Amino acid sequence: MRRIGVLTSGGDAPGMNAAIRAVVRAAIGRGVEVIGFHHGYEGLMHDESVPMDSKSVGGIISHGGTFLRSARSEEFRKPEGRLRAMEILGRKGIEGLVVIGGDGSLTGALTLYEEFGFPVVGVPGSIDNDISGTDFSIGFDTAVNGALMAIDRVRDTAYSHERVFVIEVMGRRNGFIALEAGLACGAEAILIPEVPFSVLDVCDMIKTSALRGKKSSIIIVAEGAARASDIRDVIEENTGFEARYLVLGHMQRGGSPTAFDRVLALRLGALAANRLISGFKAEMAGVDGIKLVSHPLTYVLSMERTVDPEKLLLAGVMAQ
């Protein structure tokens, strides 16, 4: 290959810039030109392209978000939109594409390959960590640490005022952030979409803990499991404790990526570029333990990544 493209798509994740940097410099190291596209697939269809060299990605490794910016595109979901994207790729002389994003972005990449035979390699970028084929996706570690920092501060206030705090973290379809942050902060309860729960059981736990002398509690809930405000209301009505709620929201997406996410992004971005240039198609770069791996996108997108039930059991034991 003489020229490849790179884009970021869907929700942004800390570490995406490090991944872009790795793609560009790994490709240049092999004598391959790189064209970046702003605003994901939307920018690809409308030729928001920019030539990239080693200098253009200098100083971005510590920045959150994505300097190529991102967007979700309804137009790309249509055959006409994808045909337009292919016309742009052909016009630019681009022979392969690295896509950095979550499962929706990777689905778009696979569709380009299946419909047109166009070479694509994906890089998992999602704070939700819900992408199969890799132990970690870019941005998850930073999101957990950002949530944990906020939760630790709230814990101080909860203790000082003898209150219950219900803290809502991101995770519409899964509880990876809630479970990891909840374990790390010593939450009294962790509520996630994957596991049925009763708020009344949580209330009983709070009352039992109070009998043992515990005057404050932290309840972590994934946004897809329930609304923190609703849980707060039930707790106040059934325990007599004063309760507050906090929604962390999109602060978990932003911020400088952790060292873990930076190194992960560099390794995955470089692997993706090298696999693409070497002739591999329709794959996603990932990690298995400390080893780099690459799996077919068909496999990645056909599997559902689930939380570790042993971690949830451990959280219950630690909360006693």
C-alpha positions as CSV (number, residue, x, y, z in Angstrom):
1,M,0.0,0.0,0.0
2,R,1.1,3.5,-0.7
3,R,-1.6,5.5,1.1
4,I,-4.1,4.7,3.9
5,G,-6.8,6.7,5.7
6,V,-7.7,7.0,9.4
7,L,-10.8,8.3,11.1
8,T,-12.4,8.3,14.6
9,S,-16.1,7.6,14.8
10,G,-18.9,7.5,17.4
11,G,-18.4,8.5,21.0
12,D,-15.0,10.0,21.8
13,A,-12.7,8.3,24.2
14,P,-9.5,9.4,25.9
15,G,-6.5,7.9,24.1
16,M,-7.9,8.2,20.6
17,N,-5.3,10.9,19.8
18,A,-2.6,8.5,20.9
19,A,-4.0,5.9,18.6
20,I,-4.1,8.3,15.6
21,R,-0.5,9.3,16.4
22,A,0.5,5.6,16.3
23,V,-1.3,4.9,13.1
24,V,0.3,7.9,11.3
25,R,3.9,7.3,12.6
26,A,3.8,3.5,12.1
27,A,2.6,4.0,8.5
28,I,5.2,6.7,7.7
29,G,7.9,4.4,9.1
30,R,6.9,2.0,6.4
31,G,6.9,4.6,3.7
32,V,3.1,4.8,3.5
33,E,1.2,8.1,3.3
34,V,-1.7,8.8,5.6
35,I,-4.9,10.9,5.0
36,G,-7.0,11.7,8.1
37,F,-10.8,12.4,7.9
38,H,-12.5,14.9,10.2
39,H,-15.9,13.9,11.7
40,G,-15.8,10.2,11.1
41,Y,-17.8,8.6,8.3
42,E,-19.7,11.9,7.9
43,G,-16.4,13.6,7.0
44,L,-15.4,10.7,4.8
45,M,-18.5,11.1,2.7
46,H,-18.0,14.9,2.4
47,D,-14.2,14.7,1.8
48,E,-13.2,16.5,5.0
49,S,-9.7,15.1,4.5
50,V,-6.3,16.3,5.7
51,P,-2.8,15.0,4.8
52,M,-1.0,13.8,7.9
53,D,2.6,13.6,8.7
54,S,4.7,13.0,11.8
55,K,4.6,16.7,12.7
56,S,0.8,16.9,12.5
57,V,0.4,14.4,15.3
58,G,3.1,15.9,17.5
59,G,2.1,16.9,21.0
60,I,-1.4,15.2,20.9
61,I,-0.6,12.1,23.0
62,S,-1.7,13.7,26.3
63,H,-4.9,15.3,24.9
64,G,-8.4,13.8,25.6
65,G,-11.0,13.5,22.9
66,T,-10.0,13.2,19.3
67,F,-8.4,16.0,17.3
68,L,-9.9,14.5,14.1
69,R,-13.2,15.0,15.8
70,S,-16.1,12.6,15.6
71,A,-19.7,12.3,14.6
72,R,-22.5,9.8,14.1
73,S,-23.8,9.6,10.6
74,E,-27.2,8.5,9.5
75,E,-26.3,9.1,5.9
76,F,-23.5,6.5,6.0
77,R,-26.1,3.8,7.1
78,K,-27.6,4.1,3.6
79,P,-26.1,2.4,0.5
80,E,-25.9,5.7,-1.2
81,G,-23.8,7.2,1.6
82,R,-21.4,4.3,1.6
83,L,-21.0,4.5,-2.2
84,R,-20.2,8.2,-1.8
85,A,-17.6,7.3,0.8
86,M,-16.0,4.8,-1.6
87,E,-15.9,7.4,-4.4
88,I,-13.9,9.7,-2.1
89,L,-11.5,6.9,-1.1
90,G,-10.9,6.1,-4.7
91,R,-10.5,9.7,-5.7
92,K,-7.9,10.2,-2.9
93,G,-6.0,7.1,-3.9
94,I,-6.6,5.6,-0.4
95,E,-6.0,1.8,-0.4
96,G,-7.0,0.9,3.1
97,L,-8.7,2.5,6.2
98,V,-8.1,2.4,9.9
99,V,-11.2,3.0,11.9
100,I,-11.0,3.9,15.6
101,G,-14.2,3.6,17.6
102,G,-16.8,1.4,19.2
103,D,-19.0,-1.4,17.9
104,G,-21.1,0.9,15.6
105,S,-18.0,2.3,14.0
106,L,-16.5,-1.2,13.6
107,T,-19.8,-2.3,12.0
108,G,-19.5,0.5,9.5
109,A,-15.9,-0.6,8.7
110,L,-17.0,-4.2,8.2
111,T,-19.8,-3.1,5.9
112,L,-17.3,-1.3,3.6
113,Y,-15.3,-4.5,3.4
114,E,-18.3,-6.7,2.8
115,E,-19.9,-4.5,0.2
116,F,-16.9,-3.3,-1.7
117,G,-14.0,-5.6,-0.6
118,F,-12.2,-2.5,0.8
119,P,-9.5,-3.2,3.3
120,V,-10.2,-2.0,6.8
121,V,-8.7,-2.6,10.2
122,G,-10.4,-1.5,13.4
123,V,-9.1,-0.1,16.7
124,P,-11.4,-0.5,19.8
125,G,-12.0,3.0,21.2
126,S,-14.8,3.1,23.8
127,I,-15.0,4.0,27.4
128,D,-17.7,1.3,27.9
129,N,-15.2,-1.5,27.4
130,D,-17.9,-3.6,25.8
131,I,-16.1,-4.6,22.6
132,S,-15.3,-8.3,22.2
133,G,-11.9,-9.5,21.0
134,T,-9.9,-7.4,23.4
135,D,-9.5,-7.3,27.2
136,F,-9.5,-3.5,27.2
137,S,-10.7,-0.8,24.8
138,I,-9.1,2.6,24.6
139,G,-10.6,5.1,27.1
140,F,-12.0,2.7,29.7
141,D,-9.2,3.0,32.2
142,T,-9.4,6.8,32.0
143,A,-13.2,6.8,32.4
144,V,-12.9,4.6,35.5
145,N,-10.2,6.7,37.1
146,G,-12.2,9.9,36.4
147,A,-15.3,8.4,38.0
148,L,-13.2,7.1,40.9
149,M,-11.7,10.5,41.6
150,A,-15.2,12.1,41.9
151,I,-16.6,9.2,44.0
152,D,-13.7,9.4,46.5
153,R,-14.5,13.1,47.0
154,V,-18.1,12.4,47.5
155,R,-17.2,9.7,50.0
156,D,-15.6,12.3,52.3
157,T,-18.8,14.3,52.2
158,A,-21.1,11.3,52.8
159,Y,-19.1,10.3,55.9
160,S,-19.0,13.9,57.3
161,H,-22.7,14.4,57.0
162,E,-23.8,10.8,57.6
163,R,-25.6,10.6,54.2
164,V,-26.3,8.1,51.5
165,F,-25.0,9.1,48.1
166,V,-26.3,7.5,44.9
167,I,-23.8,8.1,42.1
168,E,-24.7,7.4,38.5
169,V,-22.0,6.6,36.0
170,M,-22.1,6.0,32.3
171,G,-23.1,2.6,30.8
172,R,-26.4,2.4,29.0
173,R,-26.1,-1.3,28.0
174,N,-23.5,-2.6,30.5
175,G,-22.0,-2.0,33.9
176,F,-18.3,-2.2,33.2
177,I,-17.5,1.3,34.5
178,A,-19.9,0.9,37.4
179,L,-18.4,-2.4,38.5
180,E,-14.8,-1.4,38.2
181,A,-15.3,2.0,39.9
182,G,-17.6,0.5,42.5
183,L,-15.0,-2.1,43.5
184,A,-12.2,0.4,43.6
185,C,-14.1,2.8,45.8
186,G,-15.6,0.2,48.2
187,A,-19.2,1.0,47.2
188,E,-21.8,-0.5,49.4
189,A,-23.9,-1.5,46.4
190,I,-23.3,-1.6,42.6
191,L,-26.3,-1.7,40.3
192,I,-25.8,-2.7,36.7
193,P,-28.1,-3.5,33.7
194,E,-26.9,-7.1,33.4
195,V,-27.9,-8.3,36.8
196,P,-31.5,-8.0,38.3
197,F,-31.7,-6.1,41.5
198,S,-34.2,-4.7,44.1
199,V,-33.8,-1.2,45.5
200,L,-35.7,-2.4,48.6
201,D,-32.9,-4.9,49.1
202,V,-30.4,-2.1,49.0
203,C,-32.6,-0.3,51.5
204,D,-32.4,-3.3,53.8
205,M,-28.7,-3.4,53.4
206,I,-28.4,0.3,54.4
207,K,-30.6,-0.3,57.5
208,T,-28.6,-3.4,58.5
209,S,-25.3,-1.5,58.1
210,A,-26.7,1.3,60.3
211,L,-27.4,-1.1,63.1
212,R,-23.7,-2.0,62.9
213,G,-22.8,1.6,63.2
214,K,-22.3,2.6,59.6
215,K,-23.8,6.0,59.1
216,S,-23.0,6.6,55.3
217,S,-23.1,4.6,52.1
218,I,-22.1,4.9,48.5
219,I,-24.4,3.3,45.9
220,I,-23.0,3.1,42.3
221,V,-25.5,2.7,39.5
222,A,-24.9,2.4,35.8
223,E,-27.2,4.8,33.8
224,G,-28.8,1.9,32.0
225,A,-29.8,0.2,35.2
226,A,-31.9,3.0,36.8
227,R,-31.9,6.7,37.4
228,A,-30.0,7.8,40.4
229,S,-32.7,10.3,41.4
230,D,-35.3,7.5,41.5
231,I,-33.1,5.3,43.6
232,R,-32.4,8.2,46.0
233,D,-36.2,8.7,46.4
234,V,-36.8,5.1,47.3
235,I,-33.9,5.1,49.8
236,E,-35.2,8.2,51.6
237,E,-38.7,6.8,51.8
238,N,-37.7,3.4,53.2
239,T,-34.6,4.0,55.4
240,G,-35.1,7.4,57.0
241,F,-31.6,8.3,55.9
242,E,-30.9,11.6,54.1
243,A,-29.8,10.8,50.6
244,R,-28.3,12.7,47.7
245,Y,-27.6,11.8,44.1
246,L,-25.0,12.7,41.6
247,V,-24.9,12.1,37.9
248,L,-21.3,12.1,36.6
249,G,-22.3,12.2,33.0
250,H,-19.9,13.2,30.2
251,M,-17.1,14.2,32.5
252,Q,-16.1,10.6,32.3
253,R,-15.4,10.9,28.5
254,G,-13.0,13.8,28.7
255,G,-9.6,14.5,30.2
256,S,-6.1,13.5,29.6
257,P,-5.8,9.8,29.1
258,T,-4.0,7.7,31.8
259,A,-0.7,6.1,31.1
260,F,-2.4,2.8,30.6
261,D,-4.7,4.2,27.9
262,R,-1.9,6.0,26.2
263,V,0.3,2.9,25.9
264,L,-2.7,0.7,24.9
265,A,-3.6,3.2,22.2
266,L,-0.1,3.3,20.9
267,R,0.2,-0.4,20.7
268,L,-3.2,-1.0,19.1
269,G,-2.8,1.9,16.6
270,A,0.6,0.7,15.4
271,L,-0.7,-2.9,15.2
272,A,-3.7,-1.8,13.1
273,A,-1.6,0.2,10.7
274,N,1.0,-2.6,10.3
275,R,-1.7,-5.3,9.7
276,L,-3.5,-3.1,7.2
277,I,-0.3,-2.3,5.2
278,S,0.8,-6.0,5.3
279,G,-2.4,-7.0,3.5
280,F,-4.7,-8.1,6.3
281,K,-8.4,-7.1,6.0
282,A,-11.5,-6.8,8.1
283,E,-9.7,-7.2,11.4
284,M,-9.6,-5.5,14.8
285,A,-6.5,-5.0,16.9
286,G,-6.8,-6.0,20.5
287,V,-5.0,-7.2,23.6
288,D,-5.3,-10.6,25.4
289,G,-3.5,-10.1,28.7
290,I,-0.3,-8.5,27.7
291,K,-0.2,-9.9,24.2
292,L,-1.3,-8.1,21.1
293,V,-3.9,-10.0,19.1
294,S,-6.0,-9.4,16.0
295,H,-9.4,-10.9,15.3
296,P,-11.8,-10.9,12.3
297,L,-14.4,-8.2,12.6
298,T,-17.1,-10.8,11.9
299,Y,-16.0,-12.5,15.1
300,V,-15.7,-9.3,17.2
301,L,-19.2,-8.1,16.2
302,S,-20.9,-11.4,16.6
303,M,-19.9,-11.8,20.3
304,E,-21.2,-10.0,23.3
305,R,-18.7,-9.0,26.0
306,T,-20.1,-9.5,29.5
307,V,-19.0,-8.4,32.9
308,D,-17.1,-10.8,35.2
309,P,-19.7,-12.2,37.7
310,E,-16.9,-13.0,40.1
311,K,-16.1,-9.3,40.4
312,L,-19.8,-8.6,41.4
313,L,-19.7,-11.3,44.0
314,L,-16.4,-9.9,45.3
315,A,-18.0,-6.4,45.6
316,G,-20.8,-7.9,47.7
317,V,-18.4,-9.6,50.0
318,M,-16.3,-6.4,50.4
319,A,-19.4,-4.3,51.2
320,Q,-20.3,-6.4,54.3
